[in-house]
């Protein structure tokens, strides 16, 4: 169901204390949706057509009907918005991986190393997020979520989270090694960076 229509139903009912809620496409033939899917906490579920004007009415036992209307979105609007979000997150992910490969962002070599690793961890997290968003877009577009699609979502999750843990621990260990080597160089009178 379109989220705007759900908001209308949620906002419309409390103001009129509606016991009965109906909807119609032609404002003549009304369908009662008062008790549709009561066990589901997500609210009313109606199969709505895209780009269609729907009328809603509500009343309690002692009041007159209160009316409102709402047009559903056109086909593809939701999918295009999802694709725009995906492309945006993918662009950020590419930029983060590019920044993680670029040395000399900061003057201090320890800070530079930590910041570059943080960019890499964030990039991996966004890749995991992007795969989940793509599965959601496919579902909203009416495509069947196949085992192959879900495999990639699980693969990114199963590979991404351990990779992030490995990078954090590896960063800590590498920093300790570098610090120890620099400390020894300084003590021995060698070149210290």
N, C-alpha and C positions, 0 to 999 in steps of 0.2 A: 504494500500500500504506500502511496506517496506520503512522505513525511509531513508535508504541509496539511494534508487532509487529516492525518492523525492528530496534528496539533489543533486543528479546528475542532475535531471531535472532543479532544481532551479539554480545550478551553471553552467550548460551546456548552457542554453539558452542565458544568457547575453553576453557570450563571442563571440557567433556567431551571435547575434542579430536575433535569429531564428523566422521566421514567421511560418514555418511548423515544426512540431515535429512528428516523427513516431517511432514506436517500432515494434520489430519482435522477434520471437523465433528461426527462422531458417536462418535469414539474407537474405531471399529471398522474403517472403511475409510480406509486411509492413502495419501497421494499423496506420491511422492518429489520433493523440491524441491532436492536436493543440488546439481545442476549447472544450475539454471535461470538463464539470462541471465548466464553466467560472464563474458562480455566486458564487461558493463556494470559500471562501478565503483560504481554506486548500490546494488548488492546484489540481493536476491531480489525478484521482482515477481510477486505472486499477486493474482488478482482476488478480493478479499474482499468478502463481503456485510456491510452495516452491521448492527449490533446482533446479531452472531452470535458464539457462543463457539467458538473454535478451539483444538484441541489440537496440541501440537508434541512430537516426540520426536527424539532424537539419540543416535548411538552411533558408536564406532570399531570396528574389526574385532575387538578383543578384549574389549569391554566390554558390559555390559547396556544396555538402552534407558534413557535419562533423559527424563523427561516434564515438560512445563509447559503451561499454558493461558493464554489471553488473550481477552477479549471486545472486539470492534471497537466503534468509536463509533457512535452513532445518526446517521442521515441528518441533515444540516444542522448538526451541532455545529461542524464545521470552518468552514462558511460563516458561521455566526453569530459565531464568534470573529473571523473576518476582517472582518465588518461592524462589529463593536465597535471593532476597531483602526482601521478607516477613519473611523468617526464621531469617535473620539478625535483622530486626526490632523487631521481636518477642523475640529474645534473649536479645536485649537491654531492652525491656519492662520488661521482667522477672527480669533482673538484677536491674533495677530501683525500682521495687516493693520490691525486697529483701533488697536493701539498705535502702528503706524507713522504713522497719520494724526493722532494726538494730539500736539499741541505742548506744550512746557513740562514734559516728563518730568524733565528735569534743569535745574539753574540755568544752567550754562554752555551758551551757544547752540551752540558747536561740538560739545560732547559730546552734546547733545540731538539734533543733526542726525545725527551718526554712529550713535547708538543706534537712532534711528528708521529709518535706512536699513538697518542690520543686521537689524532686525525684518522689513523688507520682503524682503530677500534670503533670509532663513530661511523666510519664508512662501512665496516662489516655489519654493524647494527642496522644501518639504513638499507643495506642489501636484504637483510632478513625481513625488515618491515616492508620493503617494496614487493617482495614475493607474496606476502600475505595480502597486500593491497591488490595485486593483480588477480589473485584468486577471488577476492571480493568483487572486483569489477566483472570478472567472468560470470560469477553467480548473478549479479544484478543485471547483466546483459541477457540473461536467460540461457547462457551456455551451461551445459552439464559439466560439473566438476569431475573430471575423469581422474583415475588413479595416477596417471602421469603428471597431471597438474599438481595434485596433492603431494606427489613424490618430491617435486622440486621445492615446494614450500617446506616440507619436512627435512629435505636434504640441506637447504640453507640454514634451517634452525639447528639441525644436528651438527652441522659443520661450523656454523657461525659462532654459536655460544662457546664451544670449547676453544675455538680460535681466539676469541676475545680474551678468555681466561689465560690461554697460553701467551698471548702478546703482553698482557699485564705482568704476568710472572716473569716472562723473558726480559721485559724492560727493566724490572727490578733487579734481576740477576746481572744483566749487562751493565746497568749503572753501578752496581757494587764492584764489578770487575774493573771497569774504567776508573772509578774512584781509587781503588787499591793500586792500580798501575800508576796513576798520576801521583799518588802519595809516595810510592817507591821512587819514581823518577825525581820528584822534588827532594826527597831525602838523600838520594845519591848525587844530586847536583846536575842532573840531566836537563834537557830542554823540557820546559813545562809549558803547556798550551793554556 
